[in-house]
Amino acid sequence: MENEHALSALLRKRAELAGQFEHHQAKARQLLIDLDSVDATIRMFDPDIDLTEVKPKPMPPRHAAYKGEVARIVLGTIRDAKRACTTQELTMHVMAERGMNTADKRLVKTVTKRVASCLRHHRNKGLLRNAIGLGQRLAWEIAH
């Protein structure tokens, strides 16, 4: 069979997706049970309440930080280091401070973009400047 590898990979992917689907179905079932329990408790206090008027609260973005949290960690790290720090070093420090998984490459890439944006913002405000780090890598330091 000439497509054996492709078929094998597709079957593995299908099994993975089916497992994720079952997991999320079970989670959705539990959320519905929890929602019914809260509704029943609310009705104990107000039997005539119309719960359809209660709008669902939107989920926060994945790995959202509080306003200024990334900047606080980045600037504090640079100040404490007393040397120029690379974007990658700062990213790892932000992730460690926030208890994030530093082995997740996709998450590292997302946080790196956020840290780089924070660094550019503070450079444009005159608070930070670029410097040469170890191995001729771009680094960041407090502008004096």
C-alpha positions, 0 to 999 in steps of 0.5 A, a space after each residue: 500500500 503506497 499511502 500507508 504512512 499517510 493513512 496511519 498519520 490520519 488515523 492517529 490524528 482522528 483518534 486524537 481529535 475524537 479523544 479531545 471531543 469526548 473530553 470536551 463533551 464530558 466537560 460541557 456536560 459537567 458545566 450544564 449540571 453545575 449551571 442547573 444547580 446554580 439556577 436551582 439555588 437562585 430560584 430558592 431565593 427568588 422563584 419568579 426570576 427570569 434567568 434568560 435576562 442574565 447574559 453570559 459573561 465572556 471568557 477572558 483571552 487565553 493567558 491574559 495579563 492584568 493591565 501593566 503586569 508584563 511591563 512591571 515584570 519586564 522593567 523590574 527584571 531589567 532594573 534588577 539585572 543591572 545589565 542589558 537583557 535579551 527579549 528571550 531572557 525577559 520572555 522566560 522571566 515573564 513566563 516564570 513569574 506568571 507560572 506559565 509553561 516555558 516548554 510550550 513553544 506556541 505559548 513562548 512565541 505568543 508571550 515573546 510577541 507581547 514582551 517585544 511589543 512592551 519593549 518597543 512601547 517603552 523604547 518609544 516612550 524613552 524609558 528603554 533603549 537597545 544595547 548589544 547583548 551576549 553574542 551580538 544579540 539585541 538586548 534592552 536596558 534602562 535609558 538614562 
